[in-house]
């Protein structure tokens, strides 16, 4: 009878070491060494002095450990920006984006395949939700970026495919592993979780003590009427409720919130709307990230003209807000904000579901 194994990419260091000790009745400290070497180098050599007279124990630990990582299926580049795809066991694809920065790179990770939020300007939203990702599938994105693509990751942003708070438990498990001192060892201030407005997730995040990642909110409209049109979640959680949640988050954590605003030509890009946005954000500790709309596979909107982008940004700065104007990168490989997603996967999923129904007795 085969022994049970455990996925290393699903564990914090101490939960893994506890599991090994429960299986073997020993090996806690040696398991920590295995964990640390694998997460920091991508492999296990057994060369640590602690294993000099414990090779049998090392082999027992390795036999109980599943080191599986999702395979890399596609790797694309557009200038310095990269996008890679991982293949899941059930034939789906996960998209991740590599963004070089002056001080270390940023990895944009996905938390779901597809998304059920249905934002009108987002390719992923058109897919609908195919399923949540596991912690292993989320963390495979960093493992591949760091050890297979040799990308120096300083920051992690949960801004890829999916709504992170719609998969809260797995995302927070991934955050715990990302910040584990024996593992990847990222600082919690180098991890940002972005939401389209799932207020339950924001309030759950307030209950986290360690680690507490940064929070970003995709706002995109200064009025309920417009936000209802662009982001259906606003009908459940209107802007007043959002403001209350963000105010509570800022006050209780002392953290600044990143507000993302996708500028869409003729929709939300007027100076009047810039003033409405400035009024709405009063009393909140925020910085604003202005993002030009990026083309989709079937466009319903257009990006704003450069002079409109600059005027909108200037108005917010004049109103006293720290405002960044993001430069568009990765459009050619569908790696820019709002471009991640594969509508063909949605069709294939429907075909599989139909065949399953037809094959039922």
C-alpha positions as CSV (number, residue, x, y, z in Angstrom):
1,X,0.0,0.0,0.0
2,X,1.4,3.4,-1.0
3,X,2.0,5.9,1.7
4,X,0.1,9.2,1.6
5,X,1.9,12.2,0.3
6,X,1.3,15.9,0.8
7,X,1.7,18.8,-1.7
8,X,4.5,21.0,-0.6
9,X,3.0,24.0,-2.4
10,X,-0.1,23.9,-0.2
11,X,1.8,24.2,3.1
12,X,3.3,26.8,5.4
13,X,6.6,25.6,6.8
14,X,5.2,24.6,10.2
15,X,2.1,22.9,8.8
16,X,4.4,20.8,6.6
17,X,6.8,19.9,9.4
18,X,3.9,19.0,11.6
19,X,2.5,16.7,8.9
20,X,5.8,15.0,8.5
21,X,6.2,14.5,12.3
22,X,2.7,13.1,12.5
23,X,3.5,10.6,9.8
24,X,6.9,9.6,11.0
25,X,6.9,10.4,14.7
26,X,10.0,12.5,14.1
27,X,11.7,14.7,11.5
28,X,10.2,18.1,12.3
29,X,13.4,20.1,12.1
30,X,14.6,18.1,9.1
31,X,11.3,18.8,7.3
32,X,11.8,22.5,7.9
33,X,15.2,22.2,6.2
34,X,13.7,20.4,3.2
35,X,10.9,23.1,3.0
36,X,13.4,26.0,3.2
37,X,15.8,24.7,0.5
38,X,13.0,23.8,-2.0
39,X,11.2,27.1,-1.6
40,X,14.4,29.1,-1.8
41,X,16.3,27.3,-4.6
42,X,13.6,25.2,-6.4
43,X,15.2,21.8,-5.5
44,X,16.4,19.7,-2.6
45,X,20.0,18.5,-2.5
46,X,20.2,17.1,1.0
47,X,23.6,18.7,1.4
48,X,22.8,20.4,4.7
49,X,25.1,19.2,7.5
50,X,22.0,18.1,9.5
51,X,21.4,15.4,6.9
52,X,25.0,14.0,7.0
53,X,24.0,11.2,9.4
54,X,20.3,11.3,8.5
55,X,20.1,10.2,4.9
56,X,17.5,7.6,5.6
57,X,15.3,10.2,7.3
58,X,15.7,12.5,4.3
59,X,14.5,9.8,2.0
60,X,11.5,9.1,4.2
61,X,10.6,12.8,4.1
62,X,11.1,13.0,0.4
63,X,8.9,9.9,-0.2
64,X,6.1,11.6,1.7
65,X,6.4,14.9,-0.1
66,X,4.7,15.8,-3.5
67,X,6.8,18.5,-5.1
68,X,4.4,18.9,-8.0
69,X,4.3,22.3,-9.8
70,X,2.0,23.1,-12.7
71,X,3.8,22.9,-16.1
72,X,4.7,25.9,-18.2
73,X,2.7,25.7,-21.5
74,X,3.3,29.1,-23.1
75,X,5.8,32.0,-22.6
76,X,5.3,35.3,-24.5
77,X,7.1,38.6,-24.4
78,X,6.3,42.2,-25.5
79,X,9.3,44.3,-24.9
80,X,10.3,43.8,-21.3
81,X,6.8,42.6,-20.3
82,X,6.1,38.9,-20.3
83,X,3.1,36.6,-20.0
84,X,3.2,32.9,-19.3
85,X,0.5,30.3,-19.1
86,X,0.4,27.2,-16.9
87,X,-1.6,24.1,-17.7
88,X,-3.9,22.7,-15.0
89,X,-4.5,19.0,-14.5
90,X,-8.1,19.4,-15.9
91,X,-6.8,21.1,-19.1
92,X,-7.5,24.7,-18.2
93,X,-4.9,27.6,-18.4
94,X,-3.7,30.1,-15.8
95,X,-2.3,33.4,-17.1
96,X,0.4,35.4,-15.2
97,X,2.2,38.6,-16.1
98,X,5.9,39.5,-15.5
99,X,6.4,43.3,-15.1
100,X,10.0,44.4,-14.8
101,X,10.5,47.3,-12.3
102,X,13.5,49.5,-11.4
103,X,13.9,47.7,-8.0
104,X,13.0,44.1,-8.7
105,X,10.1,42.7,-10.7
106,X,6.3,42.5,-10.1
107,X,4.4,39.3,-10.7
108,X,0.7,39.6,-11.5
109,X,-1.0,36.3,-10.4
110,X,-4.4,34.8,-11.1
111,X,-6.7,33.5,-8.4
112,X,-9.4,31.9,-10.6
113,X,-9.8,30.6,-14.1
114,X,-12.3,33.2,-15.4
115,X,-14.4,35.4,-13.1
116,X,-18.0,35.8,-12.2
117,X,-17.9,39.6,-11.6
118,X,-18.8,40.4,-15.2
119,X,-17.0,43.8,-15.4
120,X,-17.8,45.2,-18.9
121,X,-14.3,46.3,-19.6
122,X,-12.5,43.0,-18.7
123,X,-11.7,40.0,-20.9
124,X,-11.6,37.7,-18.0
125,X,-15.1,38.8,-17.0
126,X,-16.5,37.6,-20.3
127,X,-15.3,34.1,-19.6
128,X,-17.5,33.7,-16.5
129,X,-16.1,31.7,-13.7
130,X,-14.8,28.3,-14.7
131,X,-13.4,27.5,-11.2
132,X,-11.3,28.7,-8.3
133,X,-7.6,28.0,-8.1
134,X,-6.0,26.0,-5.3
135,X,-3.1,27.4,-3.2
136,X,-0.8,25.1,-5.2
137,X,-2.0,26.5,-8.5
138,X,-1.6,30.1,-7.2
139,X,1.9,29.5,-5.9
140,X,3.0,27.6,-9.0
141,X,2.9,30.9,-10.7
142,X,5.7,32.3,-8.5
143,X,7.7,29.1,-8.6
144,X,7.7,29.0,-12.4
145,X,8.5,32.7,-12.6
146,X,11.4,32.5,-10.2
147,X,13.0,29.2,-10.9
148,X,12.1,28.4,-14.5
149,X,12.0,31.9,-16.1
150,X,14.6,33.3,-13.8
151,X,12.5,36.4,-13.0
152,X,13.5,38.3,-9.9
153,X,10.1,38.8,-8.1
154,X,10.0,41.6,-5.5
155,X,6.2,42.2,-5.5
156,X,3.2,40.0,-5.9
157,X,-0.1,41.6,-7.1
158,X,-3.3,39.5,-7.2
159,X,-4.6,41.4,-10.2
160,X,-4.6,38.6,-12.8
161,X,-7.6,36.5,-13.7
162,X,-10.4,36.3,-11.1
163,X,-11.7,38.1,-8.1
164,X,-9.3,37.2,-5.2
165,X,-12.0,37.7,-2.5
166,X,-14.3,35.2,-4.4
167,X,-11.6,32.6,-3.5
168,X,-10.7,34.1,-0.2
169,X,-9.4,31.0,1.7
170,X,-7.1,29.8,-1.0
171,X,-5.7,33.3,-1.6
172,X,-5.0,33.9,2.0
173,X,-3.4,30.5,2.4
174,X,-1.2,31.5,-0.6
175,X,-0.3,34.8,1.1
176,X,0.7,32.9,4.3
177,X,3.0,30.7,2.3
178,X,4.4,33.6,0.3
179,X,5.4,35.4,3.5
180,X,6.7,32.3,5.3
181,X,10.1,33.1,6.7
182,X,11.3,29.5,5.9
183,X,9.9,29.7,2.3
184,X,9.5,32.4,-0.3
185,X,10.0,35.0,2.4
186,X,8.2,38.0,0.8
187,X,7.3,40.9,3.0
188,X,3.6,41.4,3.5
189,X,4.0,45.0,2.2
190,X,5.2,43.6,-1.1
191,X,1.9,41.7,-1.6
192,X,-1.3,43.4,-2.9
193,X,-4.7,41.9,-3.2
194,X,-7.1,43.7,-5.5
195,X,-10.9,43.5,-5.4
196,X,-13.7,44.7,-7.7
197,X,-15.7,45.5,-4.6
198,X,-16.4,42.3,-2.6
199,X,-16.9,44.0,0.8
200,X,-17.2,40.8,2.7
201,X,-13.6,40.1,1.7
202,X,-12.5,43.5,2.9
203,X,-14.1,43.0,6.3
204,X,-12.6,39.5,6.5
205,X,-9.2,40.9,5.7
206,X,-9.5,43.2,8.7
207,X,-9.6,40.1,10.9
208,X,-6.2,38.9,9.6
209,X,-3.4,39.7,12.0
210,X,-0.4,38.3,10.2
211,X,0.2,38.6,7.4
212,X,-1.9,41.6,6.3
213,X,-1.3,42.3,2.6
214,X,-2.0,45.7,0.9
215,X,-5.4,46.3,-0.5
216,X,-6.3,47.6,-4.0
217,X,-9.8,48.4,-5.2
218,X,-10.9,48.6,-8.8
219,X,-13.3,51.6,-8.8
220,X,-13.7,52.9,-12.3
221,X,-16.7,55.1,-11.8
222,X,-17.5,57.9,-9.4
223,X,-21.3,57.4,-9.4
224,X,-23.6,54.4,-8.8
225,X,-25.4,54.9,-12.1
226,X,-22.2,54.5,-14.1
227,X,-20.6,51.9,-11.9
228,X,-23.7,49.8,-12.1
229,X,-23.2,49.8,-15.9
230,X,-19.5,49.0,-15.8
231,X,-19.4,46.7,-12.7
232,X,-22.4,44.6,-11.8
233,X,-21.1,44.1,-8.3
234,X,-22.0,47.7,-7.5
235,X,-25.7,46.8,-7.5
236,X,-25.0,44.6,-4.5
237,X,-22.5,46.9,-2.8
238,X,-23.0,50.5,-3.9
239,X,-20.4,53.3,-3.6
240,X,-21.6,54.5,-0.1
241,X,-21.0,51.0,1.3
242,X,-17.6,50.8,-0.4
243,X,-16.6,54.1,1.1
244,X,-17.5,52.9,4.6
245,X,-15.5,49.7,4.1
246,X,-12.4,51.5,2.8
247,X,-12.6,54.1,5.6
248,X,-12.8,51.3,8.2
249,X,-9.8,49.5,6.5
250,X,-7.7,52.6,6.5
251,X,-8.4,53.5,10.1
252,X,-7.9,50.1,11.5
253,X,-4.8,49.1,9.6
254,X,-3.1,52.4,9.0
255,X,-2.6,51.2,5.4
256,X,-3.1,53.3,2.3
257,X,-5.5,51.8,-0.3
258,X,-4.6,51.7,-4.0
259,X,-7.6,52.9,-6.1
260,X,-7.5,51.6,-9.7
261,X,-9.5,53.6,-12.3
262,X,-9.7,52.3,-15.9
263,X,-10.2,55.3,-18.1
264,X,-12.6,54.5,-21.0
265,X,-13.3,57.0,-23.8
266,X,-16.6,58.7,-23.5
267,X,-17.6,56.7,-20.5
268,X,-15.8,57.8,-17.4
269,X,-13.0,60.1,-18.6
270,X,-14.5,63.6,-18.3
271,X,-13.1,66.3,-15.9
272,X,-16.5,66.4,-14.2
273,X,-16.0,62.7,-13.4
274,X,-12.5,63.4,-12.2
275,X,-14.0,66.0,-9.7
276,X,-16.7,63.5,-8.7
277,X,-14.0,60.9,-8.0
278,X,-12.0,63.4,-6.0
279,X,-15.1,64.2,-3.9
280,X,-15.9,60.6,-3.4
281,X,-12.5,59.7,-2.1
282,X,-12.4,62.5,0.5
283,X,-11.4,61.3,3.9
284,X,-9.7,58.2,2.6
285,X,-6.0,57.5,2.6
286,X,-5.6,56.5,-1.0
287,X,-3.3,56.7,-4.0
288,X,-4.9,56.6,-7.5
289,X,-3.7,54.5,-10.4
290,X,-5.1,55.7,-13.7
291,X,-5.1,52.9,-16.3
292,X,-6.0,53.5,-20.0
293,X,-8.5,51.0,-21.3
294,X,-6.8,48.2,-23.2
295,X,-8.3,46.6,-26.3
296,X,-10.2,43.3,-25.9
297,X,-10.9,40.4,-28.3
298,X,-14.3,41.9,-29.1
299,X,-14.1,45.6,-28.2
300,X,-17.1,47.5,-26.9
301,X,-15.1,50.4,-25.7
302,X,-12.1,52.5,-26.8
303,X,-9.1,53.9,-25.0
304,X,-9.1,57.6,-24.2
305,X,-6.9,60.1,-26.1
306,X,-3.6,61.0,-24.5
307,X,-4.6,64.6,-23.8
308,X,-7.7,63.3,-22.0
309,X,-5.6,60.9,-19.9
310,X,-3.2,63.7,-18.9
311,X,-6.0,66.2,-18.2
312,X,-7.8,63.7,-16.0
313,X,-4.7,62.8,-14.1
314,X,-3.7,66.5,-13.7
315,X,-7.2,67.3,-12.3
316,X,-6.8,64.7,-9.6
317,X,-3.3,65.8,-8.7
318,X,-4.6,69.4,-8.5
319,X,-7.2,68.2,-6.1
320,X,-4.4,66.9,-3.8
321,X,-4.3,63.2,-4.7
322,X,-1.2,61.2,-5.4
323,X,-2.0,59.9,-8.8
324,X,-0.1,57.6,-11.1
325,X,-0.7,57.3,-14.9
326,X,0.1,53.8,-15.8
327,X,2.0,53.3,-19.1
328,X,0.4,50.6,-21.3
329,X,2.6,47.5,-21.5
330,X,2.0,44.1,-22.9
331,X,-0.9,44.9,-25.3
332,X,0.5,42.8,-28.1
333,X,0.5,39.6,-26.1
334,X,-2.8,40.4,-24.3
335,X,-1.0,40.9,-21.0
336,X,-2.2,44.4,-20.2
337,X,-4.8,45.2,-17.5
338,X,-8.1,43.8,-18.4
339,X,-6.8,41.6,-21.3
340,X,-6.2,38.3,-19.5
341,X,-8.5,35.5,-20.4
342,X,-9.3,32.8,-23.0
343,X,-12.9,32.8,-24.3
344,X,-12.1,29.5,-26.0
345,X,-11.8,27.8,-22.6
346,X,-15.3,28.8,-21.8
347,X,-16.6,27.1,-25.0
348,X,-14.6,24.0,-24.3
349,X,-15.9,23.8,-20.7
350,X,-19.4,24.0,-22.0
351,X,-18.7,21.2,-24.4
352,X,-17.3,19.0,-21.7
353,X,-20.3,19.7,-19.4
354,X,-22.7,18.8,-22.3
355,X,-20.9,15.6,-23.0
356,X,-21.0,14.6,-19.3
357,X,-24.7,15.2,-19.2
358,X,-25.3,13.2,-22.4
359,X,-23.2,10.3,-21.0
360,X,-25.1,10.0,-17.8
361,X,-27.3,6.9,-17.5
